Amino acid sequence: MAKQVNCDCGFMVRAQSDDELVEHVQLHAREIHQMDVPRDKALEMSKPVEATVTI
Ligand SMILES: [Zn+2]
């Protein structure tokens, strides 16, 4: 099951694995918001999405 995180700024990231998702969220938060997002928080922000759904 893929997971997706929508940032307040409009950024959206989707990944097939938690590790990948957390990595992308942390990278975005650091580069754009100068924020360090803990793994727990990144996963808390995420919601499961159907892998077949495209936006
Ligand atoms: Zn953002």
mmCIF file of the protein (N, C-alpha, C, O) and its ligand, coordinates in Angstrom:
data_MODEL
# 
_entry.id   MODEL 
# 
loop_
_entity.id 
_entity.type 
_entity.pdbx_number_of_molecules 
1 polymer     1 
2 non-polymer 1 
# 
_entity_poly.entity_id                      1 
_entity_poly.type                           'polypeptide(L)' 
_entity_poly.nstd_linkage                   no 
_entity_poly.nstd_monomer                   no 
_entity_poly.pdbx_seq_one_letter_code       MAKQVNCDCGFMVRAQSDDELVEHVQLHAREIHQMDVPRDKALEMSKPVEATVTI 
_entity_poly.pdbx_seq_one_letter_code_can   MAKQVNCDCGFMVRAQSDDELVEHVQLHAREIHQMDVPRDKALEMSKPVEATVTI 
_entity_poly.pdbx_strand_id                 A 
# 
loop_
_entity_poly_seq.entity_id 
_entity_poly_seq.num 
_entity_poly_seq.mon_id 
_entity_poly_seq.hetero 
1 1  MET n 
1 2  ALA n 
1 3  LYS n 
1 4  GLN n 
1 5  VAL n 
1 6  ASN n 
1 7  CYS n 
1 8  ASP n 
1 9  CYS n 
1 10 GLY n 
1 11 PHE n 
1 12 MET n 
1 13 VAL n 
1 14 ARG n 
1 15 ALA n 
1 16 GLN n 
1 17 SER n 
1 18 ASP n 
1 19 ASP n 
1 20 GLU n 
1 21 LEU n 
1 22 VAL n 
1 23 GLU n 
1 24 HIS n 
1 25 VAL n 
1 26 GLN n 
1 27 LEU n 
1 28 HIS n 
1 29 ALA n 
1 30 ARG n 
1 31 GLU n 
1 32 ILE n 
1 33 HIS n 
1 34 GLN n 
1 35 MET n 
1 36 ASP n 
1 37 VAL n 
1 38 PRO n 
1 39 ARG n 
1 40 ASP n 
1 41 LYS n 
1 42 ALA n 
1 43 LEU n 
1 44 GLU n 
1 45 MET n 
1 46 SER n 
1 47 LYS n 
1 48 PRO n 
1 49 VAL n 
1 50 GLU n 
1 51 ALA n 
1 52 THR n 
1 53 VAL n 
1 54 THR n 
1 55 ILE n 
# 
loop_
_struct_asym.id 
_struct_asym.entity_id 
A 1 
B 2 
# 
loop_
_chem_comp.id 
_chem_comp.type 
_chem_comp.mon_nstd_flag 
ALA 'L-peptide linking' y 
ARG 'L-peptide linking' y 
ASN 'L-peptide linking' y 
ASP 'L-peptide linking' y 
CYS 'L-peptide linking' y 
GLN 'L-peptide linking' y 
GLU 'L-peptide linking' y 
GLY 'peptide linking'   y 
HIS 'L-peptide linking' y 
ILE 'L-peptide linking' y 
LEU 'L-peptide linking' y 
LYS 'L-peptide linking' y 
MET 'L-peptide linking' y 
PHE 'L-peptide linking' y 
PRO 'L-peptide linking' y 
SER 'L-peptide linking' y 
THR 'L-peptide linking' y 
VAL 'L-peptide linking' y 
ZN  non-polymer         . 
# 
_pdbx_entity_nonpoly.entity_id   2 
_pdbx_entity_nonpoly.name        ? 
_pdbx_entity_nonpoly.comp_id     ZN 
# 
_pdbx_nonpoly_scheme.asym_id         B 
_pdbx_nonpoly_scheme.entity_id       2 
_pdbx_nonpoly_scheme.mon_id          ZN 
_pdbx_nonpoly_scheme.ndb_seq_num     1 
_pdbx_nonpoly_scheme.pdb_seq_num     101 
_pdbx_nonpoly_scheme.auth_seq_num    101 
_pdbx_nonpoly_scheme.pdb_mon_id      ZN 
_pdbx_nonpoly_scheme.auth_mon_id     ZN 
_pdbx_nonpoly_scheme.pdb_strand_id   A 
_pdbx_nonpoly_scheme.pdb_ins_code    . 
# 
loop_
_atom_site.group_PDB 
_atom_site.id 
_atom_site.type_symbol 
_atom_site.label_atom_id 
_atom_site.label_alt_id 
_atom_site.label_comp_id 
_atom_site.label_asym_id 
_atom_site.label_entity_id 
_atom_site.label_seq_id 
_atom_site.pdbx_PDB_ins_code 
_atom_site.Cartn_x 
_atom_site.Cartn_y 
_atom_site.Cartn_z 
_atom_site.occupancy 
_atom_site.B_iso_or_equiv 
_atom_site.pdbx_formal_charge 
_atom_site.auth_seq_id 
_atom_site.auth_comp_id 
_atom_site.auth_asym_id 
_atom_site.auth_atom_id 
_atom_site.pdbx_PDB_model_num 
ATOM   1   N  N  . MET A 1 1  ? 0.842  -1.203 0.000   1.00 0.00 ? 1   MET A N  1 
ATOM   2   C  CA . MET A 1 1  ? 0.000  0.000  0.000   1.00 0.00 ? 1   MET A CA 1 
ATOM   3   C  C  . MET A 1 1  ? 0.876  1.252  0.000   1.00 0.00 ? 1   MET A C  1 
ATOM   4   O  O  . MET A 1 1  ? 1.724  1.431  0.874   1.00 0.00 ? 1   MET A O  1 
ATOM   5   N  N  . ALA A 1 2  ? 0.663  2.093  -0.970  1.00 0.00 ? 2   ALA A N  1 
ATOM   6   C  CA . ALA A 1 2  ? 1.425  3.338  -1.034  1.00 0.00 ? 2   ALA A CA 1 
ATOM   7   C  C  . ALA A 1 2  ? 0.889  4.324  -0.002  1.00 0.00 ? 2   ALA A C  1 
ATOM   8   O  O  . ALA A 1 2  ? -0.266 4.247  0.416   1.00 0.00 ? 2   ALA A O  1 
ATOM   9   N  N  . LYS A 1 3  ? 1.743  5.237  0.391   1.00 0.00 ? 3   LYS A N  1 
ATOM   10  C  CA . LYS A 1 3  ? 1.318  6.275  1.321   1.00 0.00 ? 3   LYS A CA 1 
ATOM   11  C  C  . LYS A 1 3  ? 1.631  7.638  0.740   1.00 0.00 ? 3   LYS A C  1 
ATOM   12  O  O  . LYS A 1 3  ? 2.533  7.790  -0.084  1.00 0.00 ? 3   LYS A O  1 
ATOM   13  N  N  . GLN A 1 4  ? 0.874  8.620  1.181   1.00 0.00 ? 4   GLN A N  1 
ATOM   14  C  CA . GLN A 1 4  ? 1.001  9.958  0.638   1.00 0.00 ? 4   GLN A CA 1 
ATOM   15  C  C  . GLN A 1 4  ? 0.989  10.983 1.757   1.00 0.00 ? 4   GLN A C  1 
ATOM   16  O  O  . GLN A 1 4  ? 0.284  10.833 2.755   1.00 0.00 ? 4   GLN A O  1 
ATOM   17  N  N  . VAL A 1 5  ? 1.780  12.022 1.573   1.00 0.00 ? 5   VAL A N  1 
ATOM   18  C  CA . VAL A 1 5  ? 1.771  13.136 2.522   1.00 0.00 ? 5   VAL A CA 1 
ATOM   19  C  C  . VAL A 1 5  ? 1.522  14.422 1.749   1.00 0.00 ? 5   VAL A C  1 
ATOM   20  O  O  . VAL A 1 5  ? 2.176  14.700 0.744   1.00 0.00 ? 5   VAL A O  1 
ATOM   21  N  N  . ASN A 1 6  ? 0.568  15.195 2.235   1.00 0.00 ? 6   ASN A N  1 
ATOM   22  C  CA . ASN A 1 6  ? 0.307  16.512 1.654   1.00 0.00 ? 6   ASN A CA 1 
ATOM   23  C  C  . ASN A 1 6  ? 0.828  17.575 2.615   1.00 0.00 ? 6   ASN A C  1 
ATOM   24  O  O  . ASN A 1 6  ? 0.391  17.661 3.762   1.00 0.00 ? 6   ASN A O  1 
ATOM   25  N  N  . CYS A 1 7  ? 1.750  18.368 2.139   1.00 0.00 ? 7   CYS A N  1 
ATOM   26  C  CA . CYS A 1 7  ? 2.286  19.445 2.956   1.00 0.00 ? 7   CYS A CA 1 
ATOM   27  C  C  . CYS A 1 7  ? 1.371  20.659 2.866   1.00 0.00 ? 7   CYS A C  1 
ATOM   28  O  O  . CYS A 1 7  ? 0.640  20.823 1.890   1.00 0.00 ? 7   CYS A O  1 
ATOM   29  N  N  . ASP A 1 8  ? 1.414  21.500 3.879   1.00 0.00 ? 8   ASP A N  1 
ATOM   30  C  CA . ASP A 1 8  ? 0.595  22.709 3.892   1.00 0.00 ? 8   ASP A CA 1 
ATOM   31  C  C  . ASP A 1 8  ? 0.899  23.624 2.712   1.00 0.00 ? 8   ASP A C  1 
ATOM   32  O  O  . ASP A 1 8  ? 0.030  24.373 2.266   1.00 0.00 ? 8   ASP A O  1 
ATOM   33  N  N  . CYS A 1 9  ? 2.119  23.565 2.209   1.00 0.00 ? 9   CYS A N  1 
ATOM   34  C  CA . CYS A 1 9  ? 2.544  24.457 1.135   1.00 0.00 ? 9   CYS A CA 1 
ATOM   35  C  C  . CYS A 1 9  ? 2.079  23.976 -0.232  1.00 0.00 ? 9   CYS A C  1 
ATOM   36  O  O  . CYS A 1 9  ? 2.286  24.659 -1.235  1.00 0.00 ? 9   CYS A O  1 
ATOM   37  N  N  . GLY A 1 10 ? 1.450  22.801 -0.276  1.00 0.00 ? 10  GLY A N  1 
ATOM   38  C  CA . GLY A 1 10 ? 0.972  22.283 -1.542  1.00 0.00 ? 10  GLY A CA 1 
ATOM   39  C  C  . GLY A 1 10 ? 1.814  21.153 -2.096  1.00 0.00 ? 10  GLY A C  1 
ATOM   40  O  O  . GLY A 1 10 ? 1.438  20.500 -3.069  1.00 0.00 ? 10  GLY A O  1 
ATOM   41  N  N  . PHE A 1 11 ? 2.960  20.926 -1.466  1.00 0.00 ? 11  PHE A N  1 
ATOM   42  C  CA . PHE A 1 11 ? 3.830  19.838 -1.866  1.00 0.00 ? 11  PHE A CA 1 
ATOM   43  C  C  . PHE A 1 11 ? 3.174  18.505 -1.547  1.00 0.00 ? 11  PHE A C  1 
ATOM   44  O  O  . PHE A 1 11 ? 2.557  18.345 -0.494  1.00 0.00 ? 11  PHE A O  1 
ATOM   45  N  N  . MET A 1 12 ? 3.310  17.548 -2.459  1.00 0.00 ? 12  MET A N  1 
ATOM   46  C  CA . MET A 1 12 ? 2.753  16.234 -2.234  1.00 0.00 ? 12  MET A CA 1 
ATOM   47  C  C  . MET A 1 12 ? 3.801  15.186 -2.555  1.00 0.00 ? 12  MET A C  1 
ATOM   48  O  O  . MET A 1 12 ? 4.485  15.263 -3.575  1.00 0.00 ? 12  MET A O  1 
ATOM   49  N  N  . VAL A 1 13 ? 3.917  14.218 -1.683  1.00 0.00 ? 13  VAL A N  1 
ATOM   50  C  CA . VAL A 1 13 ? 4.838  13.135 -1.953  1.00 0.00 ? 13  VAL A CA 1 
ATOM   51  C  C  . VAL A 1 13 ? 4.143  11.798 -1.713  1.00 0.00 ? 13  VAL A C  1 
ATOM   52  O  O  . VAL A 1 13 ? 3.365  11.634 -0.773  1.00 0.00 ? 13  VAL A O  1 
ATOM   53  N  N  . ARG A 1 14 ? 4.451  10.856 -2.590  1.00 0.00 ? 14  ARG A N  1 
ATOM   54  C  CA . ARG A 1 14 ? 3.861  9.528  -2.454  1.00 0.00 ? 14  ARG A CA 1 
ATOM   55  C  C  . ARG A 1 14 ? 4.971  8.501  -2.618  1.00 0.00 ? 14  ARG A C  1 
ATOM   56  O  O  . ARG A 1 14 ? 5.847  8.649  -3.470  1.00 0.00 ? 14  ARG A O  1 
ATOM   57  N  N  . ALA A 1 15 ? 4.924  7.469  -1.802  1.00 0.00 ? 15  ALA A N  1 
ATOM   58  C  CA . ALA A 1 15 ? 5.960  6.446  -1.878  1.00 0.00 ? 15  ALA A CA 1 
ATOM   59  C  C  . ALA A 1 15 ? 5.380  5.086  -1.525  1.00 0.00 ? 15  ALA A C  1 
ATOM   60  O  O  . ALA A 1 15 ? 4.353  4.977  -0.854  1.00 0.00 ? 15  ALA A O  1 
ATOM   61  N  N  . GLN A 1 16 ? 6.062  4.061  -1.992  1.00 0.00 ? 16  GLN A N  1 
ATOM   62  C  CA . GLN A 1 16 ? 5.600  2.692  -1.761  1.00 0.00 ? 16  GLN A CA 1 
ATOM   63  C  C  . GLN A 1 16 ? 6.019  2.163  -0.394  1.00 0.00 ? 16  GLN A C  1 
ATOM   64  O  O  . GLN A 1 16 ? 5.409  1.233  0.134   1.00 0.00 ? 16  GLN A O  1 
ATOM   65  N  N  . SER A 1 17 ? 7.053  2.755  0.169   1.00 0.00 ? 17  SER A N  1 
ATOM   66  C  CA . SER A 1 17 ? 7.534  2.268  1.459   1.00 0.00 ? 17  SER A CA 1 
ATOM   67  C  C  . SER A 1 17 ? 7.639  3.408  2.452   1.00 0.00 ? 17  SER A C  1 
ATOM   68  O  O  . SER A 1 17 ? 7.830  4.564  2.075   1.00 0.00 ? 17  SER A O  1 
ATOM   69  N  N  . ASP A 1 18 ? 7.511  3.064  3.734   1.00 0.00 ? 18  ASP A N  1 
ATOM   70  C  CA . ASP A 1 18 ? 7.615  4.071  4.793   1.00 0.00 ? 18  ASP A CA 1 
ATOM   71  C  C  . ASP A 1 18 ? 8.966  4.770  4.746   1.00 0.00 ? 18  ASP A C  1 
ATOM   72  O  O  . ASP A 1 18 ? 9.049  5.991  4.878   1.00 0.00 ? 18  ASP A O  1 
ATOM   73  N  N  . ASP A 1 19 ? 10.021 3.984  4.557   1.00 0.00 ? 19  ASP A N  1 
ATOM   74  C  CA . ASP A 1 19 ? 11.371 4.545  4.544   1.00 0.00 ? 19  ASP A CA 1 
ATOM   75  C  C  . ASP A 1 19 ? 11.513 5.621  3.476   1.00 0.00 ? 19  ASP A C  1 
ATOM   76  O  O  . ASP A 1 19 ? 12.058 6.698  3.718   1.00 0.00 ? 19  ASP A O  1 
ATOM   77  N  N  . GLU A 1 20 ? 11.012 5.303  2.302   1.00 0.00 ? 20  GLU A N  1 
ATOM   78  C  CA . GLU A 1 20 ? 11.113 6.223  1.174   1.00 0.00 ? 20  GLU A CA 1 
ATOM   79  C  C  . GLU A 1 20 ? 10.276 7.481  1.425   1.00 0.00 ? 20  GLU A C  1 
ATOM   80  O  O  . GLU A 1 20 ? 10.704 8.599  1.136   1.00 0.00 ? 20  GLU A O  1 
ATOM   81  N  N  . LEU A 1 21 ? 9.098  7.273  1.958   1.00 0.00 ? 21  LEU A N  1 
ATOM   82  C  CA . LEU A 1 21 ? 8.204  8.388  2.238   1.00 0.00 ? 21  LEU A CA 1 
ATOM   83  C  C  . LEU A 1 21 ? 8.827  9.342  3.256   1.00 0.00 ? 21  LEU A C  1 
ATOM   84  O  O  . LEU A 1 21 ? 8.873  10.554 3.046   1.00 0.00 ? 21  LEU A O  1 
ATOM   85  N  N  . VAL A 1 22 ? 9.301  8.775  4.351   1.00 0.00 ? 22  VAL A N  1 
ATOM   86  C  CA . VAL A 1 22 ? 9.925  9.570  5.414   1.00 0.00 ? 22  VAL A CA 1 
ATOM   87  C  C  . VAL A 1 22 ? 11.118 10.347 4.865   1.00 0.00 ? 22  VAL A C  1 
ATOM   88  O  O  . VAL A 1 22 ? 11.314 11.517 5.194   1.00 0.00 ? 22  VAL A O  1 
ATOM   89  N  N  . GLU A 1 23 ? 11.895 9.698  4.042   1.00 0.00 ? 23  GLU A N  1 
ATOM   90  C  CA . GLU A 1 23 ? 13.075 10.338 3.463   1.00 0.00 ? 23  GLU A CA 1 
ATOM   91  C  C  . GLU A 1 23 ? 12.685 11.569 2.643   1.00 0.00 ? 23  GLU A C  1 
ATOM   92  O  O  . GLU A 1 23 ? 13.299 12.628 2.769   1.00 0.00 ? 23  GLU A O  1 
ATOM   93  N  N  . HIS A 1 24 ? 11.675 11.420 1.817   1.00 0.00 ? 24  HIS A N  1 
ATOM   94  C  CA . HIS A 1 24 ? 11.236 12.528 0.965   1.00 0.00 ? 24  HIS A CA 1 
ATOM   95  C  C  . HIS A 1 24 ? 10.624 13.660 1.785   1.00 0.00 ? 24  HIS A C  1 
ATOM   96  O  O  . HIS A 1 24 ? 10.867 14.835 1.509   1.00 0.00 ? 24  HIS A O  1 
ATOM   97  N  N  . VAL A 1 25 ? 9.841  13.307 2.783   1.00 0.00 ? 25  VAL A N  1 
ATOM   98  C  CA . VAL A 1 25 ? 9.215  14.326 3.639   1.00 0.00 ? 25  VAL A CA 1 
ATOM   99  C  C  . VAL A 1 25 ? 10.288 15.113 4.387   1.00 0.00 ? 25  VAL A C  1 
ATOM   100 O  O  . VAL A 1 25 ? 10.231 16.340 4.470   1.00 0.00 ? 25  VAL A O  1 
ATOM   101 N  N  . GLN A 1 26 ? 11.262 14.390 4.926   1.00 0.00 ? 26  GLN A N  1 
ATOM   102 C  CA . GLN A 1 26 ? 12.327 15.048 5.679   1.00 0.00 ? 26  GLN A CA 1 
ATOM   103 C  C  . GLN A 1 26 ? 13.146 15.957 4.790   1.00 0.00 ? 26  GLN A C  1 
ATOM   104 O  O  . GLN A 1 26 ? 13.517 17.059 5.195   1.00 0.00 ? 26  GLN A O  1 
ATOM   105 N  N  . LEU A 1 27 ? 13.432 15.502 3.581   1.00 0.00 ? 27  LEU A N  1 
ATOM   106 C  CA . LEU A 1 27 ? 14.204 16.293 2.627   1.00 0.00 ? 27  LEU A CA 1 
ATOM   107 C  C  . LEU A 1 27 ? 13.455 17.582 2.279   1.00 0.00 ? 27  LEU A C  1 
ATOM   108 O  O  . LEU A 1 27 ? 14.033 18.669 2.266   1.00 0.00 ? 27  LEU A O  1 
ATOM   109 N  N  . HIS A 1 28 ? 12.170 17.436 1.999   1.00 0.00 ? 28  HIS A N  1 
ATOM   110 C  CA . HIS A 1 28 ? 11.346 18.597 1.656   1.00 0.00 ? 28  HIS A CA 1 
ATOM   111 C  C  . HIS A 1 28 ? 11.277 19.579 2.821   1.00 0.00 ? 28  HIS A C  1 
ATOM   112 O  O  . HIS A 1 28 ? 11.472 20.781 2.643   1.00 0.00 ? 28  HIS A O  1 
ATOM   113 N  N  . ALA A 1 29 ? 11.001 19.064 3.998   1.00 0.00 ? 29  ALA A N  1 
ATOM   114 C  CA . ALA A 1 29 ? 10.857 19.921 5.177   1.00 0.00 ? 29  ALA A CA 1 
ATOM   115 C  C  . ALA A 1 29 ? 12.143 20.694 5.443   1.00 0.00 ? 29  ALA A C  1 
ATOM   116 O  O  . ALA A 1 29 ? 12.111 21.872 5.798   1.00 0.00 ? 29  ALA A O  1 
ATOM   117 N  N  . ARG A 1 30 ? 13.261 20.021 5.267   1.00 0.00 ? 30  ARG A N  1 
ATOM   118 C  CA . ARG A 1 30 ? 14.551 20.657 5.541   1.00 0.00 ? 30  ARG A CA 1 
ATOM   119 C  C  . ARG A 1 30 ? 14.858 21.728 4.502   1.00 0.00 ? 30  ARG A C  1 
ATOM   120 O  O  . ARG A 1 30 ? 15.293 22.827 4.845   1.00 0.00 ? 30  ARG A O  1 
ATOM   121 N  N  . GLU A 1 31 ? 14.629 21.404 3.228   1.00 0.00 ? 31  GLU A N  1 
ATOM   122 C  CA . GLU A 1 31 ? 14.985 22.328 2.148   1.00 0.00 ? 31  GLU A CA 1 
ATOM   123 C  C  . GLU A 1 31 ? 14.043 23.514 2.063   1.00 0.00 ? 31  GLU A C  1 
ATOM   124 O  O  . GLU A 1 31 ? 14.480 24.647 1.857   1.00 0.00 ? 31  GLU A O  1 
ATOM   125 N  N  . ILE A 1 32 ? 12.766 23.261 2.219   1.00 0.00 ? 32  ILE A N  1 
ATOM   126 C  CA . ILE A 1 32 ? 11.775 24.305 1.998   1.00 0.00 ? 32  ILE A CA 1 
ATOM   127 C  C  . ILE A 1 32 ? 11.372 25.020 3.278   1.00 0.00 ? 32  ILE A C  1 
ATOM   128 O  O  . ILE A 1 32 ? 11.148 26.230 3.274   1.00 0.00 ? 32  ILE A O  1 
ATOM   129 N  N  . HIS A 1 33 ? 11.281 24.282 4.361   1.00 0.00 ? 33  HIS A N  1 
ATOM   130 C  CA . HIS A 1 33 ? 10.757 24.879 5.597   1.00 0.00 ? 33  HIS A CA 1 
ATOM   131 C  C  . HIS A 1 33 ? 11.802 24.992 6.698   1.00 0.00 ? 33  HIS A C  1 
ATOM   132 O  O  . HIS A 1 33 ? 11.495 25.449 7.799   1.00 0.00 ? 33  HIS A O  1 
ATOM   133 N  N  . GLN A 1 34 ? 13.025 24.582 6.412   1.00 0.00 ? 34  GLN A N  1 
ATOM   134 C  CA . GLN A 1 34 ? 14.079 24.569 7.433   1.00 0.00 ? 34  GLN A CA 1 
ATOM   135 C  C  . GLN A 1 34 ? 13.585 23.906 8.720   1.00 0.00 ? 34  GLN A C  1 
ATOM   136 O  O  . GLN A 1 34 ? 13.773 24.414 9.825   1.00 0.00 ? 34  GLN A O  1 
ATOM   137 N  N  . MET A 1 35 ? 12.949 22.758 8.527   1.00 0.00 ? 35  MET A N  1 
ATOM   138 C  CA . MET A 1 35 ? 12.368 22.033 9.657   1.00 0.00 ? 35  MET A CA 1 
ATOM   139 C  C  . MET A 1 35 ? 12.879 20.601 9.675   1.00 0.00 ? 35  MET A C  1 
ATOM   140 O  O  . MET A 1 35 ? 13.079 19.978 8.632   1.00 0.00 ? 35  MET A O  1 
ATOM   141 N  N  . ASP A 1 36 ? 13.083 20.098 10.874  1.00 0.00 ? 36  ASP A N  1 
ATOM   142 C  CA . ASP A 1 36 ? 13.421 18.688 10.999  1.00 0.00 ? 36  ASP A CA 1 
ATOM   143 C  C  . ASP A 1 36 ? 12.174 17.924 11.424  1.00 0.00 ? 36  ASP A C  1 
ATOM   144 O  O  . ASP A 1 36 ? 11.620 18.157 12.498  1.00 0.00 ? 36  ASP A O  1 
ATOM   145 N  N  . VAL A 1 37 ? 11.750 17.022 10.575  1.00 0.00 ? 37  VAL A N  1 
ATOM   146 C  CA . VAL A 1 37 ? 10.557 16.242 10.865  1.00 0.00 ? 37  VAL A CA 1 
ATOM   147 C  C  . VAL A 1 37 ? 10.968 14.847 11.333  1.00 0.00 ? 37  VAL A C  1 
ATOM   148 O  O  . VAL A 1 37 ? 11.621 14.106 10.597  1.00 0.00 ? 37  VAL A O  1 
ATOM   149 N  N  . PRO A 1 38 ? 10.587 14.499 12.544  1.00 0.00 ? 38  PRO A N  1 
ATOM   150 C  CA . PRO A 1 38 ? 10.887 13.155 13.017  1.00 0.00 ? 38  PRO A CA 1 
ATOM   151 C  C  . PRO A 1 38 ? 10.127 12.107 12.206  1.00 0.00 ? 38  PRO A C  1 
ATOM   152 O  O  . PRO A 1 38 ? 9.069  12.387 11.642  1.00 0.00 ? 38  PRO A O  1 
ATOM   153 N  N  . ARG A 1 39 ? 10.676 10.917 12.159  1.00 0.00 ? 39  ARG A N  1 
ATOM   154 C  CA . ARG A 1 39 ? 10.037 9.828  11.406  1.00 0.00 ? 39  ARG A CA 1 
ATOM   155 C  C  . ARG A 1 39 ? 8.585  9.626  11.847  1.00 0.00 ? 39  ARG A C  1 
ATOM   156 O  O  . ARG A 1 39 ? 7.691  9.447  11.019  1.00 0.00 ? 39  ARG A O  1 
ATOM   157 N  N  . ASP A 1 40 ? 8.368  9.656  13.163  1.00 0.00 ? 40  ASP A N  1 
ATOM   158 C  CA . ASP A 1 40 ? 7.020  9.459  13.696  1.00 0.00 ? 40  ASP A CA 1 
ATOM   159 C  C  . ASP A 1 40 ? 6.039  10.476 13.132  1.00 0.00 ? 40  ASP A C  1 
ATOM   160 O  O  . ASP A 1 40 ? 4.913  10.149 12.760  1.00 0.00 ? 40  ASP A O  1 
ATOM   161 N  N  . LYS A 1 41 ? 6.508  11.730 13.083  1.00 0.00 ? 41  LYS A N  1 
ATOM   162 C  CA . LYS A 1 41 ? 5.657  12.817 12.619  1.00 0.00 ? 41  LYS A CA 1 
ATOM   163 C  C  . LYS A 1 41 ? 5.349  12.663 11.132  1.00 0.00 ? 41  LYS A C  1 
ATOM   164 O  O  . LYS A 1 41 ? 4.217  12.882 10.700  1.00 0.00 ? 41  LYS A O  1 
ATOM   165 N  N  . ALA A 1 42 ? 6.346  12.291 10.367  1.00 0.00 ? 42  ALA A N  1 
ATOM   166 C  CA . ALA A 1 42 ? 6.163  12.106 8.937   1.00 0.00 ? 42  ALA A CA 1 
ATOM   167 C  C  . ALA A 1 42 ? 5.133  11.011 8.665   1.00 0.00 ? 42  ALA A C  1 
ATOM   168 O  O  . ALA A 1 42 ? 4.286  11.148 7.783   1.00 0.00 ? 42  ALA A O  1 
ATOM   169 N  N  . LEU A 1 43 ? 5.214  9.949  9.415   1.00 0.00 ? 43  LEU A N  1 
ATOM   170 C  CA . LEU A 1 43 ? 4.275  8.840  9.225   1.00 0.00 ? 43  LEU A CA 1 
ATOM   171 C  C  . LEU A 1 43 ? 2.880  9.225  9.716   1.00 0.00 ? 43  LEU A C  1 
ATOM   172 O  O  . LEU A 1 43 ? 1.870  8.771  9.178   1.00 0.00 ? 43  LEU A O  1 
ATOM   173 N  N  . GLU A 1 44 ? 2.844  10.059 10.735  1.00 0.00 ? 44  GLU A N  1 
ATOM   174 C  CA . GLU A 1 44 ? 1.572  10.526 11.275  1.00 0.00 ? 44  GLU A CA 1 
ATOM   175 C  C  . GLU A 1 44 ? 0.837  11.377 10.244  1.00 0.00 ? 44  GLU A C  1 
ATOM   176 O  O  . GLU A 1 44 ? -0.391 11.347 10.157  1.00 0.00 ? 44  GLU A O  1 
ATOM   177 N  N  . MET A 1 45 ? 1.615  12.143 9.456   1.00 0.00 ? 45  MET A N  1 
ATOM   178 C  CA . MET A 1 45 ? 1.044  13.020 8.433   1.00 0.00 ? 45  MET A CA 1 
ATOM   179 C  C  . MET A 1 45 ? 0.568  12.249 7.208   1.00 0.00 ? 45  MET A C  1 
ATOM   180 O  O  . MET A 1 45 ? -0.195 12.768 6.393   1.00 0.00 ? 45  MET A O  1 
ATOM   181 N  N  . SER A 1 46 ? 1.022  11.014 7.087   1.00 0.00 ? 46  SER A N  1 
ATOM   182 C  CA . SER A 1 46 ? 0.752  10.267 5.862   1.00 0.00 ? 46  SER A CA 1 
ATOM   183 C  C  . SER A 1 46 ? -0.597 9.567  5.909   1.00 0.00 ? 46  SER A C  1 
ATOM   184 O  O  . SER A 1 46 ? -1.139 9.261  6.971   1.00 0.00 ? 46  SER A O  1 
ATOM   185 N  N  . LYS A 1 47 ? -1.109 9.330  4.717   1.00 0.00 ? 47  LYS A N  1 
ATOM   186 C  CA . LYS A 1 47 ? -2.328 8.529  4.634   1.00 0.00 ? 47  LYS A CA 1 
ATOM   187 C  C  . LYS A 1 47 ? -2.173 7.540  3.490   1.00 0.00 ? 47  LYS A C  1 
ATOM   188 O  O  . LYS A 1 47 ? -1.544 7.838  2.474   1.00 0.00 ? 47  LYS A O  1 
ATOM   189 N  N  . PRO A 1 48 ? -2.754 6.364  3.668   1.00 0.00 ? 48  PRO A N  1 
ATOM   190 C  CA . PRO A 1 48 ? -2.635 5.335  2.644   1.00 0.00 ? 48  PRO A CA 1 
ATOM   191 C  C  . PRO A 1 48 ? -3.400 5.711  1.383   1.00 0.00 ? 48  PRO A C  1 
ATOM   192 O  O  . PRO A 1 48 ? -4.488 6.283  1.461   1.00 0.00 ? 48  PRO A O  1 
ATOM   193 N  N  . VAL A 1 49 ? -2.843 5.395  0.233   1.00 0.00 ? 49  VAL A N  1 
ATOM   194 C  CA . VAL A 1 49 ? -3.532 5.632  -1.037  1.00 0.00 ? 49  VAL A CA 1 
ATOM   195 C  C  . VAL A 1 49 ? -3.466 4.374  -1.891  1.00 0.00 ? 49  VAL A C  1 
ATOM   196 O  O  . VAL A 1 49 ? -2.538 3.573  -1.777  1.00 0.00 ? 49  VAL A O  1 
ATOM   197 N  N  . GLU A 1 50 ? -4.443 4.222  -2.725  1.00 0.00 ? 50  GLU A N  1 
ATOM   198 C  CA . GLU A 1 50 ? -4.427 3.115  -3.663  1.00 0.00 ? 50  GLU A CA 1 
ATOM   199 C  C  . GLU A 1 50 ? -3.306 3.322  -4.665  1.00 0.00 ? 50  GLU A C  1 
ATOM   200 O  O  . GLU A 1 50 ? -3.155 4.405  -5.231  1.00 0.00 ? 50  GLU A O  1 
ATOM   201 N  N  . ALA A 1 51 ? -2.527 2.280  -4.877  1.00 0.00 ? 51  ALA A N  1 
ATOM   202 C  CA . ALA A 1 51 ? -1.377 2.389  -5.755  1.00 0.00 ? 51  ALA A CA 1 
ATOM   203 C  C  . ALA A 1 51 ? -1.794 2.704  -7.194  1.00 0.00 ? 51  ALA A C  1 
ATOM   204 O  O  . ALA A 1 51 ? -1.010 3.256  -7.966  1.00 0.00 ? 51  ALA A O  1 
ATOM   205 N  N  . THR A 1 52 ? -3.004 2.358  -7.539  1.00 0.00 ? 52  THR A N  1 
ATOM   206 C  CA . THR A 1 52 ? -3.441 2.525  -8.919  1.00 0.00 ? 52  THR A CA 1 
ATOM   207 C  C  . THR A 1 52 ? -3.986 3.929  -9.197  1.00 0.00 ? 52  THR A C  1 
ATOM   208 O  O  . THR A 1 52 ? -4.147 4.326  -10.351 1.00 0.00 ? 52  THR A O  1 
ATOM   209 N  N  . VAL A 1 53 ? -4.266 4.664  -8.133  1.00 0.00 ? 53  VAL A N  1 
ATOM   210 C  CA . VAL A 1 53 ? -4.839 6.000  -8.298  1.00 0.00 ? 53  VAL A CA 1 
ATOM   211 C  C  . VAL A 1 53 ? -3.764 6.985  -8.762  1.00 0.00 ? 53  VAL A C  1 
ATOM   212 O  O  . VAL A 1 53 ? -2.677 7.050  -8.188  1.00 0.00 ? 53  VAL A O  1 
ATOM   213 N  N  . THR A 1 54 ? -4.076 7.731  -9.785  1.00 0.00 ? 54  THR A N  1 
ATOM   214 C  CA . THR A 1 54 ? -3.163 8.770  -10.238 1.00 0.00 ? 54  THR A CA 1 
ATOM   215 C  C  . THR A 1 54 ? -3.848 10.114 -10.201 1.00 0.00 ? 54  THR A C  1 
ATOM   216 O  O  . THR A 1 54 ? -5.043 10.227 -10.473 1.00 0.00 ? 54  THR A O  1 
ATOM   217 N  N  . ILE A 1 55 ? -3.094 11.114 -9.869  1.00 0.00 ? 55  ILE A N  1 
ATOM   218 C  CA . ILE A 1 55 ? -3.647 12.465 -9.781  1.00 0.00 ? 55  ILE A CA 1 
ATOM   219 C  C  . ILE A 1 55 ? -2.976 13.364 -10.819 1.00 0.00 ? 55  ILE A C  1 
ATOM   220 O  O  . ILE A 1 55 ? -3.300 14.548 -10.913 1.00 0.00 ? 55  ILE A O  1 
HETATM 221 ZN ZN . ZN  B 2 .  ? 6.035  22.079 2.307   1.00 0.00 2 101 ZN  A ZN 1 
# 
